[in-house]
Structures are given as structure tokens and as C-alpha cells.
Amino acid sequence: MKDPIVEEVRKARRAHAERLNFDLHAICEDLKKKEKTCGHPVVSLPPRPVLKAVGS
């Protein structure tokens, strides 16, 4: 059984990508612009350190 919420999100994501001709750069730029103007706080975390694998 398909989850209607997941289907709605996929439909919105596809419509957004179609509006921007599936151009990944344009999609990212558009999302960054929306992020800056949405009014919600945006949290940026520092990168986590890379741990060495065991036995390396």
C-alpha cells in the first residue's frame, strides 16, 4: 500500500524539478533561495571529523 503523504511529497518534488528542467544546479539554487526567505531558522552544523577505520 502506498503512503499518500510520501506520494504527495514525490509529486511536489517532481513538479519542482520539472519547472527547472531537471537541472540539479538550478534546483539547488532555488532551494537555497527559498531557505533564505522562508522565515524559519536554518541551522548549519560544522562537519564531523572522519574517524579512521579499525585495522587501517
N, C-alpha and C positions, 0 to 999 in steps of 0.2 A: 504494500500500500504506500502510495506517495504521500509525503508530508506536504500539506498545502502551503505552509509557511516557507519551506525550502523551495518549492516550485515558484512562489511569488518572488523570492529573492533572486532566483536564477533568471526569471523573466525580466526583472528590473535590470539585472547586471547585463543581460544580453542586449536589451534596448539601449542601455548607456553605451555599450561597445559599438553597436550598430550606428548610433548617432555620430561616433567618432571614427567610423570606417575601420574598426578593429585595430586602430593604431595604438599600440601599447604606450608609446611616449605621450601621445595626446590624452589617453585615458588617465595616466598617472598625473599629468599636469592639471587636468580638470579636477581630479580628486583632491590634489593639494590645494587648489584654489577654493574648492568647496570647504575644505578643512579649515582654512584661514577665516572664512566668512560665516561659518555656521553658528558661532557664538558659544560653542561648547569648549571647555578647557581641553587642550591637547597635551599629553604627557610624552616627553621624549626621554627615554632611558639610555644611559651610557651602555656601550657594548660590553657583553660579559667576556671575561678572559677565556681564552682557549686552554683547555686542560690537556695535558699530554696523555695519550692512550697508555694503558697498562702494558708493560712489556716492550715499550719503544726505546 
